[in-house]
Amino acid sequence: MSKQKKPKVSIKPTYRIENIVASAELGLELDLYTIASRFSDVEYEPEQFPGAILKLKEPKTSLLLFKNGKIICTGGKNEGEVEAAIQKTLKMLINYSKVKPPKDFKPKFVVQNIVASAELGVELDLYAIASELEDVEYEPEQFPGAILKFSSPKTSLLLFKNGKVICTGGKNEGEVVAALNQAAKLLEPYSSPLPSSGG
């Protein structure tokens, strides 16, 4: 029996950013007790955690606030939302600080991690991927996805059989795109067309 050659599948990933985690310094010294008592959307339980949590509705983000003015922002879908959330937080809190930054101060933020969901549009053979590629972890009895790690850009991709991917670790959108394109090239030999939903 002649072995049929698999049709070559080309992968064109599409993705959506789900969450950006960024850190910033507001240049403030925060009195978290006072802030928590003045704002209903601030949670502060110092015996459990040293930071307070501020939840913004617009843009929909959560910010961890620390006494020294350091903050961590999560939930932004793009860098514009992160920036808007941080500016809004600064405006809200500046009157509760003993120290005030200069008038024209703009807090700079550093993206620590971007979580993106992607679709490769193909079915993946996770067993073959795990057995033939390096840096892949796959334990189907514990979890249905395989984990593919790249050192450059430093990212981890969670691969599912249906071609869905979760990419974490990117520091900007360019790294997310680079990781997905790198994965697409690597995974093409282990891909087949998705079964059509009509059948």
Secondary structure as GFF3:
##gff-version 3
##sequence-region A 1 199
A	DSSP	beta_strand	14	25	.	.	.	ID=ss1
A	DSSP	alpha_helix	32	38	.	.	.	ID=ss2
A	DSSP	beta_strand	42	43	.	.	.	ID=ss3
A	DSSP	beta_strand	52	56	.	.	.	ID=ss4
A	DSSP	beta_strand	61	65	.	.	.	ID=ss5
A	DSSP	beta_strand	70	76	.	.	.	ID=ss6
A	DSSP	alpha_helix	79	93	.	.	.	ID=ss7
A	DSSP	three_ten_helix	94	96	.	.	.	ID=ss8
A	DSSP	beta_strand	109	119	.	.	.	ID=ss9
A	DSSP	beta_strand	122	124	.	.	.	ID=ss10
A	DSSP	alpha_helix	126	132	.	.	.	ID=ss11
A	DSSP	beta_strand	136	138	.	.	.	ID=ss12
A	DSSP	beta_strand	146	151	.	.	.	ID=ss13
A	DSSP	beta_strand	154	159	.	.	.	ID=ss14
A	DSSP	beta_strand	164	170	.	.	.	ID=ss15
A	DSSP	alpha_helix	173	187	.	.	.	ID=ss16
A	DSSP	three_ten_helix	188	190	.	.	.	ID=ss17
A	DSSP	beta_strand	191	193	.	.	.	ID=ss18
###
